[in-house]
């Protein structure tokens, strides 16, 4: 991006407007000099003092000359902004690098830079750059930090010019913006062997033969390094070139992470609210499953899925895990409460096929929505539900046993379900879920630590 200081005039009207802007940019010092000069000139005329008139003219002309010289100064300044990194977890710092370059043939005067940033990222940074020689450059940087996830615009960068006497200041703005994405915090989760996970071929993968039977094998052309024992002689004779049987193909196990975003299910706001805990926990599970080789998608109560590749919405083999994780993190950075009243849209999408592992984060569930959530378990290989206890998070007075009754309804349908009170870390409830799944007894108390998963 580049800004002129001031820009070249395009016609007489723009030149007059620019000169008027320059006069309007007189500082307090410049206005004081101008007022003192006019007053001295009037007094000199009334009293007939020629020496006082010369002083008055000098005081009045000096700020006007500075404004005209500053306006007529023809040099151009190019600026750029670089974020490091452009995507940062909540509570972490990012550094913004500004680079200014004088692309004209004249040296600049004193430059003052100010970058516009949202209030949540901190105060607006200001810098003073001394004289920049022709073709010279200056680099400055500042830090930004936010405890709230979201997408925050940075810019435009404002450039303030001043004369050596400080009589006049002119402001110019660059036209480009940059965006800082603050994603939810991600916790490292312990590796576990989940119920319904494919076994015998790594984490989250299983083997599948293309077709069964000798005559049904779909061969492919021989490649250097293929085992000669896999040569399919019948196809070789038919096509006139070496053909081999297609080897077993590793297929990714699936995992759907469901996030309940209903406005009525969560109360409160801020970094410590129940909804923010659920969003951060969803991000942690998504990253954890992608690292383990699962084909993952993010699903909300509205039925929207991310990344949404293909008809099933999963991140397939053609999409790298890093790209899928980045897309889902960007979605979670700006996700907000929905106006939906129920989970029926998510249920309609889930019942359409085999979803593999299902991990859900629910807010407050009434009896009707608890029944809908219970039915989601029917076609899933395994289902784990974390229900944020509304009586604890919102200090509401629910009838005794209501929250436990909702959990029991989910458990009867095959869910591994447990309540999440405030102040408990995701790693703790992650381990508690495994303990609840593997043990015949009741789940441990919230906040306790159980052994790691196998």
C-alpha positions, 0 to 999 in steps of 0.5 A, spaced: 500 500 500 502 507 498 500 513 500 502 520 497 504 526 502 500 530 499 497 526 493 498 530 487 492 535 485 487 533 479 484 539 477 483 546 480 477 544 485 481 538 488 487 543 489 483 548 493 480 543 497 487 540 499 490 547 500 483 548 505 485 542 508 492 544 509 490 550 513 485 546 517 491 542 519 494 548 523 496 545 530 495 549 536 502 552 536 500 554 529 493 557 530 496 561 536 502 564 532 497 566 527 492 569 532 498 573 535 500 575 529 493 578 527 493 581 533 499 584 533 498 587 526 491 590 528 495 593 534 501 596 530 496 599 525 492 602 531 498 605 535 502 607 528 508 602 530 511 599 524 516 595 528 510 591 531 507 591 524 513 587 522 513 582 528 505 581 527 506 579 520 512 575 521 508 571 526 502 571 522 506 569 515 510 563 519 504 558 520 501 560 513 508 558 510 509 552 513 502 549 511 503 551 504 510 548 504 507 542 507 502 541 502 506 542 496 511 537 498 511 532 493 514 525 496 510 518 496 511 513 502 509 506 501 507 502 507 506 494 508 503 490 514 505 483 516 502 479 521 506 474 525 502 469 526 495 471 522 491 466 526 493 466 534 489 462 539 485 466 544 490 469 550 496 469 546 500 475 542 501 476 535 506 481 532 504 486 527 510 489 523 509 495 519 514 497 514 515 504 511 519 506 505 520 513 501 519 511 494 520 519 492 526 523 490 526 527 496 527 526 504 521 526 508 520 530 514 517 528 521 512 522 520 507 520 525 504 513 524 498 510 527 495 504 526 487 503 527 486 496 532 479 494 535 479 496 542 479 489 544 486 488 542 489 494 546 491 501 545 492 504 538 500 504 537 503 510 535 510 511 532 514 517 530 519 516 525 525 521 524 527 524 517 527 518 512 532 519 506 530 518 499 529 511 497 530 509 505 525 505 509 523 504 516 521 498 520 517 498 527 512 493 530 507 492 536 504 486 539 496 485 540 493 480 544 485 478 545 482 473 550 476 473 546 476 469 539 474 473 533 476 476 527 479 483 528 480 488 522 487 492 523 488 498 519 487 503 515 494 505 517 494 513 518 500 517 516 501 524 520 506 529 517 508 535 520 513 541 519 519 542 523 516 548 527 510 544 529 505 549 526 501 544 521 499 537 521 496 533 515 493 526 516 493 521 510 490 514 510 492 507 507 486 504 504 488 496 505 486 492 511 489 486 514 485 481 519 487 478 525 483 471 527 483 469 534 481 462 534 479 458 541 484 455 545 486 448 544 488 443 549 493 437 548 488 431 549 491 424 551 491 419 546 485 414 547 482 408 544 475 409 543 469 404 543 468 403 535 474 405 533 477 401 527 483 396 530 489 393 527 491 399 523 494 405 526 489 410 530 483 411 526 484 407 520 482 400 517 483 396 511 478 395 506 479 390 500 477 393 493 472 387 491 472 380 494 474 374 489 479 372 484 475 374 478 472 381 481 479 384 483 480 390 479 487 390 477 492 396 475 498 397 471 505 395 474 509 400 477 516 399 479 517 396 486 511 392 486 511 385 488 511 380 483 507 375 487 501 380 486 501 380 478 494 378 475 496 374 469 489 374 466 489 381 466 496 381 463 494 377 458 488 381 456 491 388 456 498 385 453 502 389 459 503 387 466 497 388 471 497 387 478 492 386 484 490 393 487 493 392 494 489 393 500 487 401 501 487 404 508 481 408 509 480 413 514 475 412 520 470 418 521 469 422 527 463 427 527 464 433 533 457 436 534 457 443 537 450 445 540 450 453 539 442 454 541 442 461 545 437 458 550 442 452 551 447 457 554 447 463 558 452 468 560 458 471 556 465 472 556 471 468 556 469 464 562 462 462 560 459 455 558 459 457 551 466 459 550 468 453 554 464 448 549 467 452 543 474 451 546 473 444 547 470 442 540 476 445 537 481 441 542 477 435 540 477 436 532 485 437 532 486 431 537 482 427 532 485 430 526 492 428 529 490 421 530 488 420 522 481 421 523 476 424 517 473 429 521 467 434 520 464 439 525 457 439 525 452 444 529 445 444 531 443 448 525 445 442 521 451 446 518 457 442 517 465 444 516 469 443 512 463 440 508 467 437 502 462 432 498 455 430 500 457 427 507 461 433 509 467 430 512 474 432 510 476 427 505 483 424 503 484 430 498 484 435 503 490 435 508 489 435 515 492 442 516 487 445 511 481 442 514 484 444 521 485 451 519 478 451 516 474 449 522 478 453 527 476 459 522 469 457 523 470 456 531 473 463 531 466 467 529 461 462 531 455 465 535 449 463 538 443 460 533 436 462 534 434 455 533 430 451 538 432 444 537 437 439 535 432 436 529 436 439 524 443 435 526 439 429 528 436 429 520 443 429 518 446 424 523 441 419 521 443 419 514 449 414 514 454 411 518 457 417 522 463 413 526 465 416 532 460 422 535 463 427 540 457 432 542 458 438 547 451 440 549 448 445 553 442 445 557 437 439 555 430 439 556 426 433 556 424 433 548 431 435 546 434 430 550 430 425 547 432 427 540 439 427 542 438 420 545 436 418 538 442 420 535 446 415 538 443 409 533 447 409 527 454 411 530 459 407 532 460 410 539 458 416 542 460 421 547 456 427 550 459 432 554 453 436 557 454 443 561 450 443 567 446 449 567 444 449 574 452 450 576 453 454 570 448 459 570 446 458 578 439 457 576 434 453 580 432 446 576 428 441 580 432 436 584 435 430 579 433 434 572 440 434 570 441 427 572 435 425 569 437 428 562 444 424 563 441 417 564 436 418 558 442 419 554 446 413 557 440 408 556 440 410 549 448 408 549 451 415 550 457 415 554 455 422 557 457 426 563 456 433 566 461 438 566 461 443 571 464 450 571 472 450 573 473 443 570 479 442 565 477 438 558 483 433 560 479 431 566 473 430 563 476 427 557 479 422 562 472 421 566 469 419 560 473 414 558 473 411 566 465 412 565 465 408 559 470 402 561 467 402 568 461 398 571 460 403 576 458 411 576 462 416 574 468 419 578 466 426 581 468 432 577 475 435 577 478 428 579 484 425 575 483 418 573 488 414 569 490 415 562 486 411 556 489 405 553 
